[in-house]
């Protein structure tokens, strides 16, 4: 392109002078994870790391004494001269601003690491400090980390040595010599050096991301020059907002012969954009549901081009790819034909049924050639002025797609149309285009985790869409019944439960470390232990009677009791208030009780049990406060501030209209099911008395069981205080997302018994015996009961709810 042609192009662009690179943030997060992992390794394997340190130091002491005199000075000189040389290079290249930023970042990293050294020198961090310095007799480490080394690494990170292998190699040589010398002279340790280096890099990357870097992206004029060729002369190029593609920039290009192109620019500094979310999806859901996270621009561009050519070969109405080319070393450009029209999102509700059928025809054309789109959102479906449909940006799809991937694409289209034009119209058109066999395979995939990100966000505001679509579609398939497909590898609740369980187990081990199981069993009075065990058996009787009372239908006593015993095994892997309820719902469903009625019955039981729990707690607190025995000590003053803060938070939440709507949306379905069921049970006084009596018997048995465990260690505590301790600890256990309230129950009950006058060691022993009898001992019996019920087909096969036509 000549200079005159370049000047004649109309350019509208706003190129950023400083940009944030997502890849820097990703590297910073990885570095932080590495620091935590190394610290945990040092704490968990202190003996091994200390042994390695002794071997390294012992080997280094065999070197000549002259080495220990000369080497430290040479190593320090290397780390001093290298930053000076890099500064000279930056000044020669007239990058004084970047040099100033690098110096400032180095000083910040030095200060941060120095503060970390000061914190680790405190008594509360002694264990971590000893692990990092690999403390052993005969050695002395004044600081855990090296502030100067961290500053040098952060300084070099800001300057950037990628693309300059000579400078990078010199830096690594200087750091390696410095590390070997200082480890050999026992001035530092291997673990300390590793954490220092990674910390300096993490600080440098964090500053580089949040402060931004000088942009090296090609301008609009350079992109227009690259696109120009004989027969395609560019007349104008205009920057447009990023709306639909994975490219980091978009341009609208007009040629001199009247054609228009949509240009997506893939800048190399954006190569990690969306990678963290895609990695999260890859971990959470199965392979064919999640999309891969290409960290390379070349891979992303190749995938986009492959999907564009595959869609064109299939004859599907997608924009034709006209050019794929590089613009300088930092960017790749994809140019597509432009189509005038209105997206489905902008045209709704003016979309006609014929246009909806055309959308389905376009998608079915892709699927017939085993190509999927996988991003069929309303803003990617274009309705042209000629009445045609164009599927924009199929770059997230699949070539040689599997049956599951095709069904996922279909489910996405149905859900998006349901949000856009309504569930009735979306279901009617789907029934025209999808056969009954295909429909039964698609309906189980109508779950949020299988859908596009924007679709999931819209469904959170309209929770009725997916249930209505399932109901409407399956109503057209006589006798249709499908089993939901598990698409998730791990659910967020499961992950939260796992993390909370690990934390609780650690806290529990620390709290009960002074009361080992062997010593507890040896010191306990076995006669009171037998009484406590019998009372534990009474709890299953109370649970059985209570469930029978709150279910209008007749239930077998033996099998109902076995279901309650089986719940003790389920609690081992689920939170206290979740596992038993889910098991009882499965049991009631197998008794030919509809799913909604079963859930409502269990909900009534839990609601009544909660009310009784609160009433009992109030009554026993009042009794304890008026008794003359050893009352509970008053709570610390800070607890009143915590309660006041919780009250203020609750009032603020209720004062916000959006929060009230959310609470109403969550509570209305539950109350709509529970209240009618409660009224139905209330009309049968015998059933109601049985349910309430069973719930009271359950609580009383647990209270007496805890009292027996306290008596087993020859401690005397008023029964009212015991009741307060149990009811409070049980409440904490129900709130915590750990299996059976693990950790929360033990800590709360131990603190409660200590406040009631029991010595800490005796309180810990009593609680340990109580949890042994009520939580751990029933587990094998519960497993046997659960296996028996499953063999007898007394439980629903899966806890997921099947979608049935009505």
Secondary structure, 3 states (H helix, E strand, C coil): CCHHHHHHCEEECCCCCEECCHHHHHHHHHHHHHHHHHHHHHHHCHHHHHHHHHHHHHHHCCCCHHHHHHHHHHHHHHHHHHHHHHHHHHHHCCCHHHHHHHHHHHHHHHHHHHHHHHHHCCHHHHHHHHHHHCCCCCCCCCCCCCHHHHHHHHHHHHHCCCCCHHHHHHHHHHHHHHHHHHHHCCCCCHHHHHHHHHHHHHHHHHHHHHHCEECCCCCHHHHHHHHCECCECEEEEEEECCCCCCCCEEEEEEECCCCEEEEEEEEHHHCCCCHHHHHHHHHHECCCCCCCCCCCHHHHHHHHHHHHHHHHHHCCCCCCEEEEEEECCCEEEEEEECCCEEEHHHHCCCCCHHHHHHHHHHHHHHHHCCECCCCCCHHHEEEECCCCEEECCCCCCCECCCHHHHHHHHHHHHHHHHHHHCHHHHHHHHHHHCCHHHHHHHHCCCCHHHCCHHHHHHHHHCCHHHHHHHHHHHHCCCCCEECCCCCECCCHHHHHHHHHHHHHHHHHHHHCCCCCHHHHHHHCCHHHHHHHHHHHHHHHHHHHHHHHHHCCCCCCHHHHHHHHHHHHHHCCCCECCCHHHHHHHHHHHHCCCCHHHHHHHHHHHHHHHHHHHHHHHHHHHHHHHHCCCCCCCCCCHHHHHHHHHHHHHHHHHHHCHHHHHHHHHHHHHHHHHHHHHHHHHHCCHHHHHHHHHHHHHHHHHHHHHHHHHHHCCCCCCCHHHHHHHHHHHHHHHHHCCCECCCCHHHHHHHHHHHHCCCCHHHHHHHHHHHHHHHHHCHHHHHHHHHHHHHHCCCCCCCCCCCEECC
